[in-house]
Amino acid sequence: MRKDGFFFRGGELQIRRLFLLLFILEVAIFIVVSSLPIKDAALYNEFKQQQSSITALPLIPMIFSIFPHNLEVASLEVIPVFGQFFYILSAVSTSLVLAVEGTYNGTLGIVYFLGLALLPDTWIELPSYAVTSSVSIYFLYIIIRRRSQLRQRSMKILLNYLFAAVELLVAATFESAAIIMESTYSSPYDLYGPLLLWIPAVVAIVFLIILYRRINSDEYPTRKKIEQDNDFSIQ
């Protein structure tokens, strides 16, 4: 009988466990790197130019300006081996931008990260990258240790990737709505408006969690399976 662990159950690598670890790592990178006092005028100016070119767009064009770029990043993270490197690089690069922006404005970038953490799109977008990176590791595992199951597992890999794409589209929608509210409403409604997006976002997040569990249902033990395991342990 194969021994279970945090990453394995029944001798099978658990993609949901990989996701959890990578998501915690991603948040940790943002907290640590964004807290650094970094000065880089060129990076700051480049970021502001890109930001202004996006925030000037109407809602729908803004969504489909943000979404393809984020999907490109997520797609690169699916590639085995390279994906993990790019996952770390992407998180560090984005955190550096926050660090530079914070330093330029006389504070720390973590203040900007905490500000972004108040908005729902952050907690929809960041997990999607952890999903694609965990898919990359799982894909590599199947190729190396379970090659005979590649065709069988390919649907699971594809569905997880498509899930991340849907997640990024939802995140881009909420992000675009928040940007328009911030640029349209006067104070203090430019803050209250984006925070009210949590109301529909909670519904979206619950739906995404249910969908993720459905896609990876083979990794979630059913009540019957739990009862069988308990009976076996008693015996």
N, C-alpha and C positions, 0 to 999 in steps of 0.2 A: 504494500500500500504506500502510495506516494505521500510524503509529508507536506502539509500545507504551510504556507507562510504568508507574509503580508502581500507579496507580489504574486504568489502562486496559490491556486486552489485546484486540487486534483491533478497536480502536475502541469497545469495550464497557466500561462502568464495572463494576469488580469489587467486589461487596458484601463479600467476605471481606477485602479490603484496607481498606475503610472501617471494618469491624469492628475490625481490628487497631489502627488509628490511634485510634479512639474509646475502645477499652479502655485503651490506654496513657494517653490524656488523662484518663480517669476515675480511674485509679490515681494519676496525678500530682496531680489535684485533692485526693484524699483525703490524700495525704502532705503537701501544702503547707498546706491549710486546717486540717487537724486539728492541725498543729504550732503554730498561733497561740494565744497566751494570751488567751482570751476569757472574760469573766465575764458571765453572764446567768442570774440566779436563776430568772426566770420560765420560760425555755426549759428549764432543767435540771429544774425541778419538773414541768413538763408532760411531759417525756420519761420521767421516773421513774413518773409515774402511768400513762402508756400502757404502759410496760414491765411494771409490776406486774400490770396487767389481763390481759396476755397470758401471762406466766410462771406465773400461778396456774391456768391451764387444763390439762386432761389432754392427752395427745399428739395425738389426732386433732382435737379442737376447736382446739388450738393451731395445727396445720398449716393448717386452713381459716380461721384468723383472720389468719395471716401471709400466706398465698398470695393471697387476693383483693386485699389492699391493694397488694402488690407487682405483681400483674398489672394493676391500675388504673394504676399509675405507668408500667409498660411500655407499656400501651395508649395513653396520652397521648403517649408518645415516638414512636409510629408516625406521628402526624399531621405531614405535611410542614411545614417551617419552624418551626411551634410546637414540634414534637418536639425539635429541636436545642436550642432555648431551655430547654425543660423538662428535657432531659437534663442540661444544665449546672447548672440551678437545683437539681435533685434531688440531684446529687452534692455540690454546695456545701452544701446544707441539712443533709444527713446528716453531712458532714464537720464542720460547725459544732457539731452535737450532740456529736460526739466531742471537739471542742476544748473545749466548755463543760464536759463531764463530766470531762475531764482537769484543767482549771484548778480546778474545784470540789474535786477530790481531791488537789490539790497537785502535779500533774505536768502533762505535756503530752498532748493528745489522741492524738498519734501513737503513744503507748504503747498506748492502747486499740485503735487501728487495727492495730498489729502483733500484738496479742493476737488480734484477729478474723482476721488473716491466717494464724494458725496453724490455723484451723478450715476444713474443706473447703467448708462452705456459702458462705463468702465468695467462693471462687474458682469457684463455680457460679452464684451470684446476680449478681455484678458483671458478668460477661460477657453475661448475658441482656439487660441494659440497653443494652450496646454493640450487641447484635444488633438490638434494636428501633430504636435510633437510626440505625444503618446502613441498615436497611430504609426508614426515613423519607427519608433522602437519596437512596437508590436509587429510591424511588417518585417523588420529585420530579424526578429525572433522566429517568425514563421518560416522565413527563407532559410535560416541556419538550422533550426531544431525541428521544424514541423513542415518540411518542404512538401511532403505528400499531402498536406492539408491546405496547401496554398489556394487551390481552386475553391475549396470549401469555405475558407476564411476570407477570400477576396471580397465577398459581398459585405461582410462586416467592416472591412477596411474602407471600402467605398462609401458605405452608409455613414461611417464616422466622419469621413471627409466632407460629405454633403451636409451633414449636420453642422459642421464648423462653418460652412459657407452660409447656411441659413442663419446661424448665430451671428455671423459678421454682418449680414444684411439687416438683421433686427437692430444690432448695435449701431450701425451707420444711420439708421432711421432715427433712433433716439438721440444720437449725437448731433445730427443735423437739426433736429427740432430744438434741442437745447441751445445750439449756437444761434439760431434765428431768434429765439426768445431773449437771449442775452443781448443781442444787437438791436432788438426792436423795442423791448420794454424799457421803461425808465426805472431807476432805483426806487424801492427795493424789489420791484416785481421782476427785474432781470435775474434775481436770485430765486425768488419764490416760484416763478414759472418753471424753470428747469427741475426744481425739486419736486414739483407736482407730477413730473413725468414718472415718478416712482409708482404712481397709482396704476397706470397701464403696464408699466414695466414688471411689476410683481406678477401680473397675469402671464406676461410673456415668459418670464423666468421659470415660473411653475410649469408652463407648457414645455419649455426647452428641457427641463429636468426630466419630465415624464417621457419625452421623446428620446432623450439620451439613454434612460434606463430601458426603454423598449428596444432600442437598437442593440444594446449590450445585455439583453435579458439573460443570456446564457451565463453571465457572470454573477447574477443576483440569485441566491438560493431561494427556491420556493419553500412554502411551509411544509410541503410533503417531504422535500429533500432534507430540511432541518430535522423533522421528526425521525426520518430514517437514520440520519447521522447520530441523533441522540440515542436511538434504540441500539445502534451499533456500539456506541461508547459504553452504554450500560452493560451490554453483554460482555 
